């Protein structure tokens, strides 16, 4: 094999010393020679139902071809009533966005039109047959004196709270009028963003950032926006679902969604929050209940180790509910386990409430219940959950995580989405990203990293559990992507935890549309 290397330039110390030359064998050759083999299985891509019961595996392809599932008959026309809150300029820009998504948005020729297709336009014509309606009585312009108080406030936390209260108050006002809209767009202006990011004006017209250091703004901007978004969702809890629209970033910085993808994202968010079902799983099991168990730190308490538990209940028909649990103190800080865990009684109570919510809203007693966690089960947790599930025929208690394991196929063959590698009858690896034959492309970012089922208590095999997980990656109805990386029982847990933390002692809503 030829060994090439660059010579050292003259004058560099050690130029005349013998050089070590490394053979660079292409990695695919080593993979092809490997004697290690795994028993694998391939989970088929779940089909989705769209208008008229027609099927497709890709959300955007199905919507563009057939229209949303919620508009079932050709003569039906769906309607989304949209309110808007923002500055005068923000109202104008938000209404411009609504006008933009009502028309087709062609994809740029240099962008992959399979991964990022053109947007067909959401209007009363095919394929969507959904009319977006907005009225002046649903529009609320933020008052200048309120914005002035917000901008002049010197404390970052108080400034964020003021803006949440200002916008949240307008959303609540819209919700109290007769015949209110179904969803409210909250437009955040550039001035608001600068203030939220920690900038305050000096008398000389210059600005200064409250946190200094290289890349300080980039480090905190995302966190502060998430905190503001969670606080605003908490302010509007129980009134109307909201959709935040931030100013369009500078396209020169890269990583900015194209116009067609932005139109897809906004349209899906409005459809979902207005209660119109964009798609549904084909062959959905109405008697299956999927539950994600998560924890969040409680703010405003003397101890930093006070946690709150919650459950996200998901049906295979696409509806979701958030069930609030009890607060508790983390165990001894001197113990080895720093993960929060429920005692047996609270675990039984939380899961019993989640099952009751499922039955009350579906009218069906669950015949299959699966619990997902990202951390191992304590013996008390497992005992409590099993007690709540004792009357259900099929159950599963799973820990789903990532431990840095990954696999590669021989030669140049790609990892396929849906590839499962069982370690035994219950645990193993599952790739939720990878090559998708329908798209003829790789879905995901970077090298596919599998989920790992490390615990699987109950009556479900690894293959049954993997099939459920793949199906649950298709149930994020507010996102236009081919699928999500995590199952819907886990993919929004951080956003939900942030809203619950911002709620404090207020009563949370069961409806998951108030959280995402």
C-alpha positions as CSV (number, residue, x, y, z in Angstrom):
1,X,0.0,0.0,0.0
2,X,1.3,3.4,-0.9
3,X,2.4,5.6,2.0
4,X,2.4,9.4,1.4
5,X,3.3,12.1,3.7
6,X,4.4,15.7,3.5
7,X,8.2,16.4,4.0
8,X,9.2,18.6,6.8
9,X,10.3,22.1,5.8
10,X,14.0,22.9,6.0
11,X,15.1,24.7,9.1
12,X,12.6,22.9,11.4
13,X,14.3,21.1,14.4
14,X,14.5,17.4,13.8
15,X,14.3,17.6,10.1
16,X,17.0,15.0,9.6
17,X,15.6,12.6,12.2
18,X,13.9,9.3,10.9
19,X,10.2,9.8,10.5
20,X,7.5,7.4,11.6
21,X,5.1,6.8,8.8
22,X,1.6,5.5,9.6
23,X,-0.4,3.5,7.1
24,X,-3.9,5.1,6.7
25,X,-6.1,2.1,5.9
26,X,-9.7,3.3,4.9
27,X,-12.0,2.5,7.7
28,X,-14.5,0.7,5.5
29,X,-11.8,-1.9,4.7
30,X,-11.3,-2.6,8.4
31,X,-15.0,-2.8,8.9
32,X,-15.4,-5.3,6.1
33,X,-12.7,-7.5,7.6
34,X,-14.3,-7.5,11.1
35,X,-15.4,-10.8,12.4
36,X,-17.7,-9.3,15.0
37,X,-21.4,-9.8,14.1
38,X,-24.6,-8.8,15.8
39,X,-28.0,-10.2,15.5
40,X,-30.1,-7.4,14.2
41,X,-33.7,-6.7,13.3
42,X,-35.3,-4.0,11.2
43,X,-38.4,-2.1,12.4
44,X,-40.6,-1.1,9.6
45,X,-41.4,2.6,9.2
46,X,-44.9,3.3,10.6
47,X,-47.5,4.6,8.1
48,X,-49.5,7.7,8.8
49,X,-53.1,8.5,7.9
50,X,-54.0,11.7,6.2
51,X,-57.3,13.1,4.8
52,X,-59.6,10.5,3.4
53,X,-57.6,7.7,5.2
54,X,-54.8,7.8,2.7
55,X,-51.4,6.7,3.8
56,X,-47.8,7.9,3.7
57,X,-44.7,7.5,5.9
58,X,-43.6,11.1,5.6
59,X,-45.6,14.0,7.2
60,X,-44.8,16.7,4.7
61,X,-45.3,14.4,1.7
62,X,-48.6,13.2,3.0
63,X,-49.9,16.7,3.8
64,X,-48.8,18.0,0.5
65,X,-50.5,15.1,-1.4
66,X,-53.7,14.5,0.7
67,X,-54.1,17.2,3.3
68,X,-54.5,16.9,7.1
69,X,-56.3,14.0,8.8
70,X,-58.6,16.4,10.6
71,X,-60.3,17.5,7.4
72,X,-61.8,14.1,6.4
73,X,-64.2,14.8,3.6
74,X,-63.5,16.6,0.3
75,X,-66.3,19.1,0.8
76,X,-65.1,20.0,4.3
77,X,-63.0,23.1,5.0
78,X,-61.2,23.5,8.3
79,X,-60.7,26.8,10.1
80,X,-58.1,28.1,12.4
81,X,-58.9,31.3,14.3
82,X,-55.7,33.2,15.1
83,X,-55.1,36.1,17.4
84,X,-52.0,38.3,17.5
85,X,-50.2,40.1,20.3
86,X,-47.2,42.4,19.8
87,X,-46.0,45.9,19.0
88,X,-47.5,47.8,16.1
89,X,-44.6,46.6,13.9
90,X,-44.9,43.1,15.3
91,X,-48.6,42.9,14.5
92,X,-47.9,43.9,10.9
93,X,-45.1,41.4,10.5
94,X,-47.2,38.5,12.1
95,X,-50.1,39.3,9.7
96,X,-47.6,39.2,6.9
97,X,-46.4,35.7,8.0
98,X,-50.1,34.5,8.0
99,X,-50.5,35.9,4.5
100,X,-47.2,34.2,3.4
101,X,-48.2,30.7,4.6
102,X,-51.6,31.1,2.8
103,X,-49.7,31.0,-0.5
104,X,-47.3,28.3,-1.9
105,X,-43.6,28.8,-1.0
106,X,-41.3,27.3,-3.6
107,X,-38.1,25.7,-2.4
108,X,-34.8,27.2,-3.5
109,X,-33.1,25.2,-6.3
110,X,-29.9,24.7,-4.3
111,X,-31.7,23.1,-1.3
112,X,-32.6,19.4,-1.3
113,X,-36.3,19.4,-2.2
114,X,-36.8,15.8,-0.8
115,X,-35.5,16.6,2.7
116,X,-36.9,20.2,2.6
117,X,-39.9,20.3,0.2
118,X,-41.8,23.3,-1.0
119,X,-44.8,24.4,1.0
120,X,-48.1,24.1,-0.8
121,X,-49.9,26.9,1.0
122,X,-52.4,26.6,3.8
123,X,-55.8,27.9,2.5
124,X,-59.3,26.7,1.7
125,X,-58.0,25.0,-1.5
126,X,-56.4,21.6,-1.8
127,X,-54.4,20.0,-0.3
128,X,-54.8,21.6,3.1
129,X,-58.4,22.9,2.8
130,X,-57.8,24.9,6.0
131,X,-58.7,28.6,6.2
132,X,-56.7,30.8,8.6
133,X,-59.0,33.5,10.0
134,X,-58.0,36.6,12.0
135,X,-60.0,39.6,13.1
136,X,-59.1,43.1,14.4
137,X,-60.8,42.3,17.8
138,X,-58.3,39.4,18.2
139,X,-55.3,41.8,17.8
140,X,-53.7,43.5,20.8
141,X,-51.0,46.1,20.5
142,X,-48.7,46.4,23.4
143,X,-48.8,49.8,25.1
144,X,-45.8,52.0,24.8
145,X,-45.7,52.9,28.5
146,X,-45.6,49.2,29.4
147,X,-42.8,48.6,27.0
148,X,-40.9,51.6,28.3
149,X,-41.1,50.3,31.9
150,X,-39.9,46.9,30.6
151,X,-36.9,48.4,28.7
152,X,-35.9,50.7,31.5
153,X,-35.9,48.0,34.2
154,X,-32.3,47.3,35.3
155,X,-32.8,43.8,36.7
156,X,-32.8,41.0,34.1
157,X,-35.2,38.7,36.0
158,X,-37.6,41.5,36.7
159,X,-37.4,42.6,33.1
160,X,-38.3,39.1,31.9
161,X,-41.2,38.9,34.4
162,X,-42.5,42.2,33.3
163,X,-42.6,41.2,29.6
164,X,-44.3,37.9,30.5
165,X,-46.9,39.7,32.5
166,X,-47.5,42.4,29.7
167,X,-47.9,39.8,26.9
168,X,-49.7,37.3,29.1
169,X,-52.2,39.9,30.2
170,X,-53.1,40.7,26.6
171,X,-53.5,37.0,25.8
172,X,-55.9,36.5,28.8
173,X,-57.9,39.6,27.6
174,X,-58.3,38.0,24.2
175,X,-59.4,34.8,25.8
176,X,-62.2,36.5,27.7
177,X,-64.0,38.1,24.7
178,X,-67.0,36.4,23.1
179,X,-66.0,33.9,20.3
180,X,-62.2,34.0,21.0
181,X,-59.5,32.7,18.7
182,X,-58.2,29.1,19.0
183,X,-54.5,30.1,19.2
184,X,-52.6,33.4,19.8
185,X,-49.4,34.4,18.0
186,X,-47.1,36.3,20.3
187,X,-44.5,38.3,18.3
188,X,-41.3,39.2,20.1
189,X,-39.6,42.3,18.6
190,X,-35.8,42.9,18.2
191,X,-35.9,45.5,21.0
192,X,-37.5,42.9,23.3
193,X,-34.9,40.3,22.4
194,X,-32.0,42.7,23.1
195,X,-33.5,43.5,26.5
196,X,-34.1,39.8,27.3
197,X,-30.5,39.0,26.3
198,X,-29.3,41.4,29.0
199,X,-28.6,44.7,27.3
200,X,-29.6,48.0,28.8
201,X,-29.3,51.5,27.4
202,X,-26.9,54.1,28.8
203,X,-27.4,57.8,28.6
204,X,-24.8,58.1,25.8
205,X,-26.8,55.7,23.6
206,X,-24.4,52.9,24.0
207,X,-25.3,49.4,25.2
208,X,-23.6,47.0,27.6
209,X,-24.1,43.4,28.3
210,X,-24.8,42.3,31.8
211,X,-22.6,39.2,31.4
212,X,-19.1,39.6,30.0
213,X,-16.5,37.3,28.5
214,X,-15.9,35.7,25.1
215,X,-19.2,34.5,23.6
216,X,-21.2,35.5,26.6
217,X,-24.2,36.5,24.6
218,X,-24.3,33.3,22.6
219,X,-24.0,31.2,25.8
220,X,-26.9,32.9,27.6
221,X,-29.2,34.0,24.8
222,X,-30.7,30.5,24.2
223,X,-31.2,29.9,27.9
224,X,-32.9,33.2,28.5
225,X,-35.2,32.8,25.6
226,X,-36.3,29.3,26.9
227,X,-36.9,30.8,30.4
228,X,-39.0,33.6,28.9
229,X,-41.0,31.2,26.7
230,X,-41.7,28.9,29.7
231,X,-42.7,31.9,31.8
232,X,-45.1,33.2,29.1
233,X,-46.6,29.7,28.7
234,X,-47.2,29.6,32.4
235,X,-48.8,33.1,32.3
236,X,-51.3,32.0,29.6
237,X,-52.0,28.6,31.2
238,X,-55.7,27.8,30.9
239,X,-56.5,30.8,28.7
240,X,-55.4,30.2,25.1
241,X,-52.5,28.2,23.5
242,X,-49.8,30.4,22.3
243,X,-47.2,30.3,19.5
244,X,-44.1,32.5,19.9
245,X,-42.5,34.1,16.9
246,X,-39.0,35.5,17.3
247,X,-37.4,37.9,14.8
248,X,-35.8,36.3,11.8
249,X,-32.1,35.8,12.5
250,X,-29.4,37.1,10.1
251,X,-29.2,34.6,7.3
252,X,-25.5,35.4,6.9
253,X,-24.8,33.5,10.1
254,X,-26.0,30.2,8.7
255,X,-28.2,27.5,10.2
256,X,-31.3,29.5,9.4
257,X,-34.4,27.5,8.2
258,X,-35.3,28.4,4.6
259,X,-38.7,30.2,3.9
260,X,-40.5,26.9,2.9
261,X,-39.4,25.1,6.1
262,X,-40.4,28.2,8.2
263,X,-43.9,28.0,6.6
264,X,-44.1,24.3,7.3
265,X,-43.2,24.8,11.0
266,X,-45.6,27.7,11.6
267,X,-48.5,25.9,9.8
268,X,-48.0,22.7,11.8
269,X,-47.8,24.6,15.1
270,X,-51.1,26.4,14.3
271,X,-52.8,23.2,13.2
272,X,-51.9,21.4,16.3
273,X,-52.7,24.2,18.8
274,X,-56.0,24.8,17.1
275,X,-57.0,21.2,17.6
276,X,-56.9,20.1,13.9
277,X,-55.1,16.7,13.7
278,X,-52.5,16.9,10.9
279,X,-52.0,13.1,10.8
280,X,-52.6,9.9,12.8
281,X,-50.8,6.6,13.1
282,X,-52.2,3.9,10.8
283,X,-53.4,0.9,12.8
284,X,-53.3,2.9,16.0
285,X,-54.1,0.9,19.1
286,X,-56.7,2.9,21.0
287,X,-56.2,0.9,24.1
288,X,-52.5,1.6,24.4
289,X,-51.3,4.2,26.9
290,X,-47.8,5.5,26.8
291,X,-46.4,7.5,29.8
292,X,-43.2,9.4,30.2
293,X,-42.1,10.1,33.8
294,X,-39.9,13.1,34.4
295,X,-38.8,15.5,37.2
296,X,-38.0,19.2,37.5
297,X,-36.5,21.3,40.2
298,X,-38.9,23.5,42.1
299,X,-38.0,27.2,42.2
300,X,-38.6,29.5,45.1
301,X,-38.0,27.0,47.8
302,X,-35.3,27.1,50.5
303,X,-33.7,23.9,49.3
304,X,-32.2,23.4,45.9
305,X,-33.0,19.7,46.2
306,X,-36.8,20.0,46.0
307,X,-38.2,18.2,43.0
308,X,-41.5,17.9,41.3
309,X,-42.7,14.8,39.4
310,X,-44.9,14.8,36.4
311,X,-46.2,12.4,33.8
312,X,-46.8,13.0,30.1
313,X,-49.6,10.7,28.9
314,X,-49.8,10.0,25.1
315,X,-52.4,8.1,23.2
316,X,-51.6,6.5,19.8
317,X,-54.3,8.8,18.3
318,X,-52.0,11.7,19.0
319,X,-53.6,13.4,22.0
320,X,-51.4,14.2,25.0
321,X,-52.0,15.2,28.6
322,X,-49.7,16.5,31.4
323,X,-50.3,15.1,34.9
324,X,-48.7,16.9,37.8
325,X,-47.2,14.9,40.7
326,X,-46.1,15.6,44.2
327,X,-43.0,17.6,45.3
328,X,-40.3,15.8,47.3
329,X,-36.8,16.3,48.6
330,X,-33.9,14.5,47.0
331,X,-32.3,11.8,49.2
332,X,-29.2,12.3,51.2
333,X,-26.5,14.3,49.2
334,X,-23.9,11.9,50.7
335,X,-25.5,8.9,48.9
336,X,-24.2,7.6,45.6
337,X,-27.5,8.1,43.7
338,X,-28.0,11.8,42.8
339,X,-31.0,11.0,40.5
340,X,-34.5,11.9,41.9
341,X,-36.7,9.0,42.7
342,X,-40.3,8.6,43.9
343,X,-41.2,6.7,47.0
344,X,-43.7,3.8,46.5
345,X,-46.8,5.7,47.6
346,X,-46.3,8.8,45.4
347,X,-45.3,6.6,42.5
348,X,-48.5,4.7,42.7
349,X,-50.5,7.9,43.0
350,X,-48.9,9.6,40.0
351,X,-49.3,6.6,37.7
352,X,-52.9,5.9,38.9
353,X,-53.8,9.6,38.1
354,X,-52.2,9.3,34.6
355,X,-54.2,6.1,33.9
356,X,-57.4,7.8,35.1
357,X,-56.8,10.8,32.8
358,X,-56.3,8.4,29.9
359,X,-59.5,6.6,30.6
360,X,-61.6,9.7,31.3
361,X,-60.5,11.4,28.1
362,X,-60.6,8.4,25.8
363,X,-63.5,6.5,27.3
364,X,-61.5,3.3,27.1
365,X,-59.8,1.4,29.9
366,X,-56.1,0.8,28.8
367,X,-55.2,-2.7,28.0
368,X,-51.5,-1.9,27.5
369,X,-49.5,0.7,29.5
370,X,-45.9,1.5,29.0
371,X,-43.8,3.8,31.2
372,X,-40.6,5.5,29.9
373,X,-37.9,7.1,32.1
374,X,-34.4,8.3,31.3
375,X,-33.0,7.1,34.7
376,X,-33.1,3.6,36.4
377,X,-36.0,2.6,38.6
378,X,-35.5,2.4,42.3
379,X,-37.0,-0.6,44.0
380,X,-39.7,1.7,45.6
381,X,-40.5,3.3,42.3
382,X,-40.8,0.0,40.5
383,X,-43.0,-1.4,43.2
384,X,-45.3,1.7,43.2
385,X,-45.7,1.7,39.4
386,X,-46.3,-2.1,39.3
387,X,-49.0,-1.6,41.9
388,X,-50.8,1.0,39.7
389,X,-50.5,-1.3,36.7
390,X,-51.7,-4.5,38.4
391,X,-55.0,-4.7,36.5
392,X,-53.6,-4.0,33.0
393,X,-52.8,-7.1,30.9
394,X,-49.7,-5.8,29.0
395,X,-47.2,-3.5,30.8
396,X,-43.7,-2.3,30.5
397,X,-41.4,-0.2,32.7
398,X,-38.5,1.0,30.6
399,X,-35.3,3.0,31.1
400,X,-34.3,4.7,27.8
401,X,-31.0,6.5,27.6
402,X,-27.8,7.0,25.6
403,X,-24.5,5.8,26.9
404,X,-22.3,6.7,23.9
405,X,-22.5,3.3,22.2
406,X,-22.7,3.2,18.5
407,X,-22.3,0.7,15.7
408,X,-21.2,0.8,12.1
409,X,-22.0,-1.5,9.2
410,X,-19.3,-3.2,7.0
411,X,-18.0,-1.3,4.1
412,X,-19.9,1.8,3.1
413,X,-23.4,0.5,4.0
414,X,-25.3,3.1,6.1
415,X,-27.1,2.6,9.3
416,X,-30.8,2.4,8.7
417,X,-33.4,4.1,10.8
418,X,-35.3,1.5,12.7
419,X,-32.3,-0.9,13.1
420,X,-32.5,-2.8,16.4
421,X,-29.7,-4.7,18.1
422,X,-31.1,-6.8,20.9
423,X,-28.7,-7.7,23.8
424,X,-31.2,-10.2,25.1
425,X,-34.9,-10.6,25.0
426,X,-35.6,-7.3,26.6
427,X,-32.7,-4.8,26.3
428,X,-30.7,-3.5,23.3
429,X,-30.0,-0.6,21.0
430,X,-32.5,1.1,18.6
431,X,-31.6,3.6,15.9
432,X,-34.2,6.3,15.6
433,X,-32.1,8.3,13.1
434,X,-30.1,7.0,10.1
435,X,-30.7,6.4,6.5
436,X,-34.4,6.5,5.4
437,X,-35.1,4.7,2.1
438,X,-38.2,6.8,1.5
439,X,-36.2,10.0,1.6
440,X,-33.1,8.4,-0.1
441,X,-31.1,10.4,2.5
442,X,-29.8,10.3,6.0
443,X,-32.1,11.7,8.7
444,X,-30.5,13.3,11.8
445,X,-27.4,15.2,12.7
446,X,-24.0,13.6,12.5
447,X,-23.3,9.9,13.1
448,X,-26.5,8.0,14.1
449,X,-26.4,7.4,17.9
450,X,-28.9,4.8,19.1
451,X,-31.2,4.8,22.0
452,X,-30.5,2.1,24.5
453,X,-33.2,0.2,26.5
454,X,-31.3,-0.6,29.6
455,X,-34.2,-1.7,31.7
456,X,-37.4,-3.4,30.6
457,X,-39.6,-4.7,33.3
458,X,-43.0,-6.3,32.5
459,X,-44.4,-8.4,29.7
460,X,-43.0,-6.7,26.5
461,X,-40.1,-8.1,24.5
462,X,-37.3,-5.9,23.1
463,X,-38.9,-6.0,19.6
464,X,-42.3,-5.0,20.9
465,X,-40.7,-2.2,22.8
466,X,-38.6,-1.0,19.8
467,X,-41.7,-1.0,17.6
468,X,-43.5,1.2,20.1
469,X,-40.6,3.6,20.3
470,X,-40.4,4.0,16.5
471,X,-44.1,4.7,16.4
472,X,-43.8,7.3,19.1
473,X,-41.2,9.2,17.2
474,X,-43.9,9.9,14.6
475,X,-46.3,11.6,17.0
476,X,-44.8,15.0,17.5
477,X,-47.8,16.7,15.7
478,X,-46.3,20.2,16.1
479,X,-43.2,19.5,14.1
480,X,-43.0,18.9,10.3
481,X,-39.8,16.7,10.5
482,X,-39.9,13.1,9.2
483,X,-39.7,11.9,12.8
484,X,-38.3,13.0,16.2
485,X,-35.1,11.7,17.6
486,X,-36.8,10.7,20.9
487,X,-40.2,9.2,21.5
488,X,-42.9,11.9,22.2
489,X,-43.1,10.7,25.8
490,X,-39.5,12.1,26.3
491,X,-38.8,14.7,23.5
492,X,-40.5,17.7,25.2
493,X,-39.8,16.8,28.8
494,X,-37.4,19.8,29.3
495,X,-39.9,22.3,27.9
496,X,-42.7,20.9,30.1
497,X,-40.5,20.9,33.1
498,X,-39.6,24.6,32.5
499,X,-43.3,25.6,32.3
500,X,-44.1,23.7,35.5
501,X,-41.2,25.3,37.2
502,X,-42.4,28.7,36.1
503,X,-46.0,27.9,37.2
504,X,-45.0,27.6,40.9
505,X,-48.1,26.9,42.9
506,X,-50.6,27.6,40.1
507,X,-52.8,24.8,38.9
508,X,-51.3,23.3,35.7
509,X,-53.5,22.4,32.7
510,X,-53.9,18.8,31.5
511,X,-53.8,19.9,27.8
512,X,-50.2,19.5,26.4
513,X,-50.8,22.3,23.9
514,X,-50.1,24.9,26.7
515,X,-46.6,23.6,27.2
516,X,-44.9,23.3,23.7
